[in-house]
Amino acid sequence: MHPPSDNPFQTPGVLEQVHPVSQGERLSEDEMPGMVALGWMFFLFAATIHAMASLYLRQPWFGLAALCSMGIGFAILYPSALTWGIGLGYACLMTVIMLGYSIVTAMGQRPPTIFEMPPLVLYILIIALLVQTSRHYYFDRVECEHPSESS
C-alpha cells in the first residue's frame, strides 16, 4: 500500500484516505447560501415596505427602520455568528414593534393600513429562517482534531 501523503493536492492512493461526506452534511452546506439569500431578500422587502410607509404616512421613524433593515439585510450576507445574532435580535425587536404598532392602530381612530401586517409577517419569517440556520453556526461546528503529540 501507499503511505499517506501530507500533500493536499495529491489524489489519495488508498480508498480509506477518502473521507465520505454524509447526505445530511451535503444538504446542509448546499442549502446555506440559499437560506442566507432568502433572509437577505426578506430584510430588503421589509425595508422597502418601511420606506413606502415613510413616504406615504410622512413618518420619519419608518425611514429609519428602512435604513436599519436594509443595513442588517446586507450584513447577514456575510454568514457569521455575530451577524446571525444581530439579524435575529433585530428581527425579534421589529416583530415586537410591528405587533405593538398594529395593535395601537387597530384600536386608534384611523384604520389600519397595509404597511403594518406585511413587515410583521416578514420579520416572523426571518426569525424562522435564522433559527433554521442557527444549526449551521452553533451546532454543526466541527472542532479541528489535533493529533496528540507523543514524545
MIDOSE-1310 file (N, C-alpha, C; in nm, 2 decimals, decimal comma, always signed):
residues 151
mhpp	+0,08/-0,12/+0,00/+0,00/+0,00/+0,00/+0,09/+0,12/+0,00; +0,02/+0,24/-0,04/+0,10/+0,36/-0,04/+0,08/+0,43/+0,09; +0,19/+0,49/+0,14/+0,18/+0,57/+0,27/+0,10/+0,70/+0,24; +0,03/+0,74/+0,35/-0,05/+0,87/+0,33/+0,05/+0,99/+0,31
sdnp	+0,00/+1,07/+0,22/+0,09/+1,19/+0,19/+0,03/+1,31/+0,26; +0,12/+1,41/+0,29/+0,07/+1,54/+0,35/+0,04/+1,64/+0,25; +0,05/+1,60/+0,12/+0,02/+1,70/+0,01/-0,13/+1,70/-0,01; -0,19/+1,82/+0,01/-0,34/+1,82/+0,00/-0,38/+1,81/-0,15
fqtp	-0,29/+1,84/-0,24/-0,33/+1,84/-0,39/-0,31/+1,70/-0,45; -0,25/+1,61/-0,38/-0,23/+1,47/-0,43/-0,36/+1,39/-0,41; -0,40/+1,32/-0,51/-0,51/+1,23/-0,50/-0,48/+1,11/-0,41; -0,57/+1,08/-0,31/-0,54/+0,97/-0,22/-0,52/+0,84/-0,30
gvle	-0,42/+0,76/-0,26/-0,39/+0,64/-0,33/-0,47/+0,52/-0,27; -0,52/+0,54/-0,15/-0,59/+0,43/-0,08/-0,73/+0,48/-0,06; -0,83/+0,40/-0,08/-0,97/+0,43/-0,07/-1,00/+0,48/+0,08; -0,93/+0,42/+0,18/-0,96/+0,46/+0,32/-0,92/+0,60/+0,34
qvhp	-0,84/+0,67/+0,26/-0,79/+0,80/+0,29/-0,90/+0,90/+0,24; -1,00/+0,86/+0,16/-1,11/+0,95/+0,12/-1,21/+0,95/+0,23; -1,24/+1,07/+0,28/-1,34/+1,08/+0,39/-1,48/+1,09/+0,33; -1,57/+1,00/+0,35/-1,70/+1,01/+0,29/-1,78/+1,13/+0,35
vsqg	-1,86/+1,20/+0,27/-1,94/+1,30/+0,32/-2,09/+1,25/+0,33; -2,14/+1,27/+0,45/-2,28/+1,22/+0,46/-2,38/+1,30/+0,39; -2,50/+1,25/+0,36/-2,60/+1,32/+0,29/-2,65/+1,44/+0,36; -2,66/+1,43/+0,50/-2,70/+1,54/+0,58/-2,60/+1,66/+0,57
erls	-2,47/+1,63/+0,57/-2,37/+1,74/+0,56/-2,38/+1,81/+0,43; -2,40/+1,73/+0,32/-2,40/+1,78/+0,19/-2,53/+1,87/+0,17; -2,64/+1,83/+0,22/-2,76/+1,91/+0,21/-2,75/+2,04/+0,29; -2,69/+2,02/+0,41/-2,68/+2,14/+0,50/-2,59/+2,25/+0,43
edem	-2,48/+2,20/+0,37/-2,39/+2,30/+0,31/-2,45/+2,36/+0,18; -2,53/+2,28/+0,11/-2,59/+2,33/-0,02/-2,70/+2,42/+0,01; -2,78/+2,41/+0,12/-2,89/+2,49/+0,15/-2,85/+2,62/+0,21; -2,73/+2,63/+0,27/-2,69/+2,75/+0,34/-2,70/+2,88/+0,26
pgmv	-2,63/+2,88/+0,14/-2,63/+3,01/+0,06/-2,78/+3,05/+0,02; -2,86/+2,95/-0,01/-3,00/+2,98/-0,04/-3,08/+3,04/+0,07; -3,06/+2,99/+0,19/-3,13/+3,04/+0,31/-3,08/+3,18/+0,35; -2,95/+3,20/+0,34/-2,89/+3,33/+0,37/-2,95/+3,43/+0,27
algw	-2,95/+3,40/+0,14/-3,01/+3,49/+0,04/-3,16/+3,51/+0,06; -3,23/+3,41/+0,10/-3,37/+3,43/+0,13/-3,39/+3,53/+0,25; -3,31/+3,51/+0,35/-3,32/+3,61/+0,47/-3,28/+3,75/+0,42; -3,18/+3,76/+0,34/-3,14/+3,90/+0,29/-3,26/+3,96/+0,21
mffl	-3,32/+3,87/+0,12/-3,44/+3,92/+0,04/-3,55/+3,97/+0,13; -3,58/+3,89/+0,24/-3,69/+3,93/+0,33/-3,66/+4,06/+0,40; -3,53/+4,08/+0,44/-3,49/+4,20/+0,50/-3,51/+4,32/+0,40; -3,48/+4,30/+0,28/-3,49/+4,41/+0,18/-3,64/+4,43/+0,15
faat	-3,72/+4,33/+0,15/-3,87/+4,35/+0,13/-3,92/+4,43/+0,24; -3,88/+4,40/+0,37/-3,93/+4,48/+0,48/-3,88/+4,62/+0,47; -3,76/+4,64/+0,43/-3,70/+4,78/+0,42/-3,78/+4,86/+0,31; -3,82/+4,79/+0,21/-3,90/+4,86/+0,10/-4,04/+4,90/+0,15
iham	-4,10/+4,81/+0,23/-4,23/+4,84/+0,28/-4,22/+4,96/+0,39; -4,11/+4,96/+0,47/-4,09/+5,07/+0,56/-4,07/+5,20/+0,49; -3,99/+5,19/+0,38/-3,96/+5,32/+0,30/-4,09/+5,37/+0,24; -4,18/+5,28/+0,19/-4,31/+5,33/+0,13/-4,39/+5,38/+0,24
asly	-4,39/+5,32/+0,36/-4,47/+5,38/+0,47/-4,42/+5,51/+0,51; -4,29/+5,53/+0,51/-4,24/+5,66/+0,55/-4,28/+5,77/+0,45; -4,28/+5,74/+0,32/-4,32/+5,84/+0,23/-4,47/+5,86/+0,23; -4,55/+5,76/+0,24/-4,70/+5,77/+0,24/-4,75/+5,83/+0,37
lrqp	-4,71/+5,78/+0,48/-4,76/+5,83/+0,61/-4,69/+5,95/+0,67; -4,58/+5,99/+0,60/-4,50/+6,10/+0,64/-4,44/+6,09/+0,79; -4,39/+5,97/+0,82/-4,34/+5,94/+0,95/-4,19/+5,90/+0,93; -4,10/+5,98/+0,98/-3,96/+5,95/+0,96/-3,91/+5,82/+1,03
wfgl	-3,98/+5,78/+1,13/-3,94/+5,66/+1,20/-3,94/+5,53/+1,11; -4,03/+5,53/+1,01/-4,03/+5,42/+0,92/-3,91/+5,43/+0,82; -3,87/+5,55/+0,79/-3,75/+5,57/+0,71/-3,63/+5,52/+0,79; -3,62/+5,54/+0,92/-3,51/+5,49/+1,00/-3,51/+5,34/+1,00
aalc	-3,63/+5,28/+1,02/-3,65/+5,14/+1,02/-3,61/+5,08/+0,88; -3,64/+5,15/+0,77/-3,60/+5,11/+0,64/-3,45/+5,10/+0,63; -3,38/+5,20/+0,67/-3,23/+5,21/+0,66/-3,17/+5,10/+0,75; -3,22/+5,08/+0,87/-3,17/+4,97/+0,96/-3,20/+4,83/+0,90
smgi	-3,32/+4,81/+0,85/-3,35/+4,68/+0,79/-3,26/+4,65/+0,66; -3,24/+4,76/+0,58/-3,15/+4,74/+0,47/-3,01/+4,71/+0,51; -2,96/+4,78/+0,61/-2,82/+4,76/+0,65/-2,80/+4,62/+0,71; -2,89/+4,58/+0,79/-2,88/+4,44/+0,86/-2,90/+4,34/+0,75
gfai	-2,99/+4,36/+0,65/-3,00/+4,27/+0,54/-2,87/+4,24/+0,47; -2,80/+4,35/+0,44/-2,67/+4,33/+0,38/-2,57/+4,27/+0,47; -2,58/+4,30/+0,60/-2,48/+4,24/+0,69/-2,49/+4,09/+0,70; -2,62/+4,04/+0,70/-2,63/+3,89/+0,71/-2,58/+3,82/+0,59
lyps	-2,55/+3,89/+0,48/-2,49/+3,82/+0,37/-2,35/+3,76/+0,40; -2,29/+3,82/+0,50/-2,16/+3,76/+0,55/-2,20/+3,66/+0,66; -2,21/+3,54/+0,64/-2,26/+3,44/+0,74/-2,16/+3,42/+0,85; -2,18/+3,48/+0,96/-2,10/+3,46/+1,08/-2,19/+3,45/+1,20
altw	-2,14/+3,41/+1,31/-2,23/+3,40/+1,43/-2,27/+3,54/+1,48; -2,18/+3,64/+1,46/-2,21/+3,78/+1,50/-2,33/+3,84/+1,42; -2,32/+3,83/+1,29/-2,42/+3,88/+1,20/-2,55/+3,80/+1,22; -2,54/+3,67/+1,25/-2,66/+3,59/+1,27/-2,73/+3,64/+1,40
gigl	-2,65/+3,67/+1,50/-2,71/+3,72/+1,63/-2,77/+3,86/+1,61; -2,70/+3,95/+1,54/-2,76/+4,08/+1,51/-2,88/+4,07/+1,43; -2,89/+3,99/+1,33/-3,01/+3,98/+1,25/-3,12/+3,92/+1,33; -3,10/+3,82/+1,41/-3,20/+3,76/+1,49/-3,25/+3,86/+1,60
gyac	-3,16/+3,93/+1,66/-3,21/+4,03/+1,76/-3,29/+4,14/+1,70; -3,24/+4,19/+1,58/-3,32/+4,30/+1,52/-3,45/+4,25/+1,47; -3,46/+4,13/+1,41/-3,59/+4,07/+1,37/-3,69/+4,06/+1,48; -3,64/+4,01/+1,60/-3,72/+3,99/+1,71/-3,77/+4,13/+1,76
lmtv	-3,68/+4,23/+1,77/-3,72/+4,36/+1,81/-3,83/+4,42/+1,72; -3,80/+4,41/+1,59/-3,90/+4,47/+1,49/-4,03/+4,39/+1,49; -4,03/+4,26/+1,52/-4,15/+4,19/+1,54/-4,24/+4,24/+1,65; -4,17/+4,27/+1,76/-4,25/+4,32/+1,88/-4,30/+4,46/+1,85
imlg	-4,21/+4,54/+1,78/-4,25/+4,68/+1,75/-4,37/+4,68/+1,65; -4,36/+4,60/+1,55/-4,47/+4,60/+1,45/-4,60/+4,54/+1,50; -4,58/+4,44/+1,60/-4,70/+4,39/+1,66/-4,77/+4,50/+1,75; -4,69/+4,57/+1,82/-4,74/+4,68/+1,90/-4,80/+4,79/+1,82
ysiv	-4,74/+4,82/+1,71/-4,79/+4,92/+1,62/-4,92/+4,88/+1,56; -4,93/+4,75/+1,52/-5,06/+4,70/+1,47/-5,17/+4,71/+1,57; -5,14/+4,68/+1,69/-5,24/+4,68/+1,80/-5,28/+4,83/+1,83; -5,19/+4,92/+1,83/-5,22/+5,06/+1,85/-5,31/+5,12/+1,74
tamg	-5,27/+5,09/+1,62/-5,35/+5,14/+1,51/-5,49/+5,07/+1,49; -5,50/+4,95/+1,54/-5,63/+4,88/+1,53/-5,72/+4,94/+1,63; -5,67/+4,99/+1,75/-5,75/+5,05/+1,85/-5,76/+5,20/+1,83; -5,69/+5,26/+1,74/-5,69/+5,40/+1,72/-5,81/+5,45/+1,64
qrpp	-5,80/+5,58/+1,60/-5,91/+5,64/+1,53/-5,90/+5,61/+1,38; -5,77/+5,60/+1,33/-5,76/+5,57/+1,19/-5,75/+5,42/+1,16; -5,80/+5,38/+1,05/-5,80/+5,24/+1,02/-5,66/+5,19/+0,99; -5,64/+5,06/+1,02/-5,50/+5,00/+0,99/-5,47/+5,01/+0,84
tife	-5,35/+5,03/+0,81/-5,30/+5,04/+0,67/-5,23/+4,91/+0,63; -5,20/+4,90/+0,50/-5,13/+4,78/+0,45/-4,98/+4,78/+0,50; -4,93/+4,88/+0,56/-4,79/+4,89/+0,60/-4,77/+4,82/+0,73; -4,86/+4,76/+0,80/-4,84/+4,71/+0,93/-4,83/+4,55/+0,93
mppl	-4,91/+4,48/+0,86/-4,91/+4,34/+0,86/-4,79/+4,27/+0,78; -4,77/+4,32/+0,66/-4,66/+4,25/+0,58/-4,52/+4,26/+0,64; -4,48/+4,37/+0,70/-4,34/+4,36/+0,77/-4,34/+4,27/+0,89; -4,46/+4,26/+0,96/-4,47/+4,17/+1,07/-4,45/+4,03/+1,03
vlyi	-4,52/+3,99/+0,92/-4,50/+3,85/+0,87/-4,36/+3,83/+0,82; -4,30/+3,93/+0,75/-4,17/+3,91/+0,70/-4,07/+3,89/+0,81; -4,08/+3,97/+0,92/-3,99/+3,95/+1,03/-4,01/+3,82/+1,10; -4,13/+3,77/+1,11/-4,15/+3,63/+1,16/-4,09/+3,53/+1,08
liia	-4,10/+3,54/+0,94/-4,03/+3,45/+0,85/-3,88/+3,46/+0,87; -3,83/+3,58/+0,89/-3,68/+3,60/+0,90/-3,64/+3,53/+1,03; -3,71/+3,54/+1,14/-3,68/+3,47/+1,26/-3,68/+3,32/+1,24; -3,77/+3,27/+1,17/-3,78/+3,12/+1,14/-3,66/+3,08/+1,06
llvq	-3,62/+3,16/+0,96/-3,50/+3,13/+0,88/-3,37/+3,13/+0,96; -3,36/+3,23/+1,04/-3,24/+3,25/+1,12/-3,23/+3,14/+1,23; -3,34/+3,10/+1,28/-3,34/+2,98/+1,37/-3,30/+2,86/+1,30; -3,35/+2,84/+1,18/-3,32/+2,72/+1,10/-3,17/+2,72/+1,06
tsrh	-3,11/+2,84/+1,04/-2,97/+2,84/+1,00/-2,88/+2,84/+1,13; -2,93/+2,86/+1,24/-2,85/+2,86/+1,37/-2,78/+2,73/+1,38; -2,84/+2,62/+1,34/-2,78/+2,49/+1,35/-2,64/+2,49/+1,28; -2,63/+2,56/+1,17/-2,50/+2,57/+1,10/-2,40/+2,65/+1,18
yyfd	-2,44/+2,76/+1,24/-2,34/+2,84/+1,31/-2,30/+2,79/+1,45; -2,38/+2,71/+1,52/-2,35/+2,67/+1,65/-2,34/+2,52/+1,67; -2,43/+2,44/+1,61/-2,44/+2,30/+1,65/-2,37/+2,21/+1,55; -2,34/+2,25/+1,43/-2,27/+2,17/+1,34/-2,12/+2,20/+1,33
rvec	-2,07/+2,27/+1,42/-1,93/+2,31/+1,41/-1,84/+2,19/+1,44; -1,75/+2,16/+1,35/-1,66/+2,05/+1,37/-1,53/+2,11/+1,42; -1,49/+2,07/+1,54/-1,37/+2,11/+1,60/-1,25/+2,04/+1,53; -1,15/+2,12/+1,51/-1,03/+2,06/+1,45/-0,96/+1,96/+1,54
ehps	-0,94/+1,85/+1,49/-0,88/+1,74/+1,57/-0,73/+1,75/+1,55; -0,66/+1,78/+1,66/-0,52/+1,79/+1,66/-0,46/+1,66/+1,70; -0,37/+1,60/+1,63/-0,31/+1,48/+1,68/-0,23/+1,50/+1,80; -0,25/+1,41/+1,90/-0,17/+1,42/+2,02/-0,02/+1,41/+1,99
ess	+0,05/+1,50/+2,06/+0,20/+1,49/+2,04/+0,25/+1,39/+2,13; +0,32/+1,29/+2,08/+0,38/+1,19/+2,16/+0,53/+1,21/+2,15; +0,59/+1,20/+2,27/+0,74/+1,22/+2,27/+0,81/+1,09/+2,29
